[in-house]
Amino acid sequence: MRLLGAAVCSGPSEAALRPRQLIAPDGQIDKKQLAALKLPAELLLRLYRGMLMVRIMDERLLTMQRQGRIGFYGEARGQEAAVIGTAAALEPNDYIVPALREAGAAIYRGLPLRAYVAQLFGNANDLSKGRQMPCHPGSRASRYVTMSSCIGTQLPHATGMAMAARLLGEHIVVVGYLGDGATSEGDFHVALNFAGVFKAPVVFVCQNNQWAISTPVSGQTAASAMAAKALAYGMPALRVDGNDVLACYSGMRDAVAYARSGKGPILLEALTYRVSAHSSSDDPSRYRDESVTMQWRTERDPLSRYQKMLRQGGLLTEAADTALHEAIEAEVRAAIAAEESVAPPPLA
């Protein structure tokens, strides 16, 4: 496991900050590296299904928002590898305390698609009975805590939950997700400082998509990487290619094993890019060069990269891929049709 070491006072080396990558953008992978991961074919295909579910779900639900059928939506397009790859490395009893773009992780861990769609409508089937804005699901069964729109407030909660689990003797890990913008919040300092001092079994996962709405990473920090920030709090860090699902999975597997072993917290940075708008309320063309965005959409797309790897490895045929697309499309459409007709919750 390659970690950024806290003992280097001058900061981590350039080599240490280079993101771990297993799948090249063209889908090529070293077969020895893949074999070393010891991942069954079933898991490799489940990762693909999870990523494809997020992509198809987001495309359909954003269209619905544009049609005025739901009030708000925030995509995870281009970040599917970071969402699914990190979630897949968790045990069923581990907890997720999410930021904005991790709903796919809840669905991967068992949240029914209809429950997610019901939450978007805020109908009578919504677990929160319309008390949350769209894209704020929560599931006790999936151990997925309802997110807060206030940036960074979830991080002290993740640390506190991890401390509570340790006091109760539960051998679990709590994951606190955040974006690059959250590292500028006071709650980031509070959470990491407390976790570092008291060795909380928490993994902080920073999806560094390089934009906090209209603020670029260069406006957030002078640090060489978000992972470098962990060193100040006495914890190690990992940095992975956030568009490589196997790098995200292997890095998260290492991070979770570290936290579960009792050594304390760890930070994992997944370097990716927000290829969509921040949300359905945003127009990114007003503040960034969208030709750069198009490069990430076409040349570094995580779903396309993983699809190529699976096909080159003989794990996914064109016919099976087509059938999977059709099955997920049908599942999403069925969930929408079932929940859109459900009445609002009773006012009482």
C-alpha angles and dihedrals in degrees: 000000000000110000131174103251120231093210095074104095094188091057134260121315123252089250092054091051094051106110116248109250129183103164118053118221089258091057096256118142133179104250091214090056091048092049090049090060090060093210117165118234089244091062093045090055093043089056089054092048091050092052093045091050090055092048096048093040092051094047093051097042095046088053088053091053090052088052090054095246094120126025104229142006137182117197128214092202111152091016099073093110093055093046099046099031094056096041092050092061093062129095118240092253095052117104131234120208100188140202120208107299106044102091088110088062090057091050091046088054093051110279103147113245090230090057090054093048091047089055091053090054094040089221132156091279092056109113090219092045094231095307093123130060116246119288091036103108123161130191127185090189092054091040089236114144119217109259126237122224089217104100116247099357091114093064099072086045091055091049092048093049090050091051090048091051091052092049090050091050094243112152095219140121127225120212121208112195122202142164127235090263092060091065087073092058125096091233089065090060093044093050098045095041094051093042091050095049096045098034095237114190093241132132117207111207115195114196096202100197090163096241131081094193098294098347115097123216089257087064093051104052148359090214118117090237139351088248090062090065091069092068093068089060095051097253132116125242141206127207121203139176099262092205092058109080094196092051089050091048096047093044092049091046089056092045094049092048089052094051094042092052091067097252093121136242129345135187124224119194117200108197109213140131135249100234094175131055117285087253140330087283094061137083108198093184087077094065112021143047104262092195086073089050090052090055090056091046095052108025102033103032107148096210094050091046093053093042090056091050093051093048094046089051093051093243096115127039123200090246093051091047092052091048091050092050090051093047094051092045089053092047092052093046092048092051092050093047092050096048102037091067094051115108123243118269116275110270090235 
